[in-house]
Amino acid sequence: MMLTVRFFARLREQLACEVLELPCEPGLDTVAALRASLAARGPVWQQALEDQNVLMAVNQSLAEPATPLSAGDEVAFFPPVTGG
């Protein structure tokens, strides 16, 4: 089974990536582990994902770093939304 990872707004532009399909491997069992794995892809990924203001969601519900992941989950990374 796979994880679907989506990037929105400036993250999508920074990474030149809208969606990834990743195998659900041992060790990718939390949002924090997934984020660290993606950040290890290179300096652009690290800069984009290590921003503490980046929000995360699992299956369209806001998530914390410790939120567990399962095969078939959809994980989204997006910048904070500002209103006005």
C-alpha positions in Angstrom: 0.0 0.0 0.0 1.0 3.6 -0.5 0.8 7.0 1.2 -0.3 9.9 -0.9 1.5 13.1 0.0 0.2 16.5 -1.3 1.7 19.9 -1.2 -0.2 23.2 -1.3 0.3 26.9 -2.1 3.9 28.1 -1.7 5.2 24.6 -0.8 4.0 23.2 -4.0 5.8 26.0 -5.9 9.0 25.7 -3.8 9.2 21.9 -4.3 7.8 21.9 -7.9 5.7 19.0 -6.7 2.0 18.7 -6.1 1.6 15.1 -5.2 3.8 12.1 -4.4 2.9 8.4 -4.0 5.2 6.8 -1.5 5.4 3.2 -0.3 4.3 2.8 3.3 7.6 1.6 4.6 8.6 0.6 8.2 9.8 3.8 9.9 7.3 6.0 8.1 4.8 5.5 10.9 4.2 9.1 12.0 3.8 12.5 10.3 7.2 13.6 11.9 9.0 10.6 10.4 7.5 11.3 6.9 8.4 15.0 7.2 12.0 14.1 8.1 12.2 11.6 5.3 11.0 14.2 2.8 13.4 16.9 4.2 16.3 14.5 3.6 15.6 14.7 -0.2 17.8 17.8 -0.4 18.3 21.4 0.6 15.1 22.8 -1.0 13.0 20.1 0.6 14.7 20.6 3.9 14.1 24.4 3.8 10.5 24.0 2.8 9.5 21.3 5.3 11.5 22.4 8.4 9.6 25.6 8.6 7.8 25.2 12.0 4.8 27.1 10.6 4.0 24.4 8.0 0.7 22.8 8.8 0.0 19.1 8.3 -3.2 17.1 7.8 -3.9 13.4 7.6 -7.0 12.4 5.7 -8.1 16.1 5.7 -7.9 16.5 9.5 -5.2 18.7 11.0 -2.3 16.6 12.4 0.5 16.8 14.9 4.0 15.4 14.4 3.1 12.3 16.5 0.0 11.6 14.4 0.3 7.9 13.2 0.2 7.0 9.6 -1.2 3.9 7.9 -1.2 2.6 4.4 -3.7 4.4 2.2 -3.5 7.7 4.2 -3.4 11.0 2.5 -1.0 13.5 4.1 -1.0 17.2 3.2 1.6 19.9 3.9 0.6 23.5 3.6 1.5 27.0 4.9 -0.7 28.7 7.5 -3.8 30.3 6.0 -4.3 34.0 6.8 -7.6 35.7 6.6 -8.5 39.3 6.3 
